[in-house]
Amino acid sequence: DARVTQTPRHKVTEMGQEVTMRCQPILGHNTVFWYRQTMMQGLELLAYFRNRAPLDDSGMPKDRFSAEMPDATLATLKIQPSEPRDSAVYFCASGGRQDTEAFFGQGTRLTVV
Amino acid sequence: GNSVTQMEGPVTLSEEAFLTINCTYTATGYPSLFWYVQYPGEGLQLLLKATKADDKGSNKGFEATYRKETTSFHLEKGSVQVSDSAVYFCALMITGNQFYFGTGTSLTVIP
């Protein structure tokens, strides 16, 4: 059963610490998305990769956030330094050929205290 | 630009009631349209989709029809169950797998 895997599922960290979230997209998918979900803002697109190249990261605060795909099986989202306002659930999703849906991971619930 | 507007929530219904959640979109080109569902503590799951005008997506008793003339993709179910309580997201996809999501509509079904 193919699925998008995100780690960790939960993370509590202190303000100022670095946070790294990982995502393993479905094998063979060539698009990867990072979303942030909060009660106030809903679902926000942070970054979008195709064939490991970033196509759109305009939704991401550049001063503290970075997203990369070191290889086709791993996407990372880093926050350094983290702030309380970064507390949210971060979802990774992957997609294949055009006209197929995006498959979402279970999310990483981040709490910055 | 591309965007999705969906009905504000929360929506509370009694079991076996009829459900409609409105969704309208603006898009350049010819998008595919989706409804996703999010159960508490989980990620979004695809509920149904339609890839061209007049297509009807259906799954688990839910239906939505891609209406190009009204740029709408309203979600309907004839008889809701308690287990349908979740947050529902309307979304569109344009060329290149770029997705745009609505803000989500929370549904609570009471026995």
Contacts between the chains, C-beta under 8 A, distances in Angstrom:
chain1	res1	chain2	res2	distance
A	4	B	43	7.8
A	31	B	96	8.0
A	31	B	97	4.4
A	33	B	99	6.8
A	35	B	101	7.9
A	42	B	101	7.6
A	42	B	103	4.4
A	42	B	104	5.8
A	43	B	89	6.8
A	43	B	101	4.8
A	43	B	103	7.6
A	43	B	104	6.8
A	45	B	99	7.5
A	45	B	101	7.9
A	48	B	98	6.7
A	50	B	96	6.9
A	50	B	97	7.1
A	55	B	96	7.6
A	55	B	98	7.9
A	56	B	98	7.4
A	91	B	43	5.8
A	91	B	44	7.1
A	93	B	44	7.6
A	93	B	99	7.8
A	95	B	97	4.6
A	95	B	99	7.9
A	98	B	95	6.9
A	98	B	96	7.4
A	98	B	97	6.3
A	99	B	32	5.6
A	99	B	51	5.3
A	99	B	93	7.7
A	100	B	97	7.8
A	101	B	34	5.9
A	101	B	46	4.5
A	101	B	49	5.9
A	101	B	93	7.8
A	102	B	46	8.0
A	102	B	93	7.7
A	102	B	97	7.3
A	102	B	99	5.6
A	103	B	46	7.7
A	104	B	36	7.7
A	104	B	43	3.8
A	104	B	44	4.4
A	104	B	45	7.1
A	105	B	43	5.5
A	106	B	42	6.2
A	106	B	43	4.9
A	107	B	42	7.7
A	107	B	43	5.3
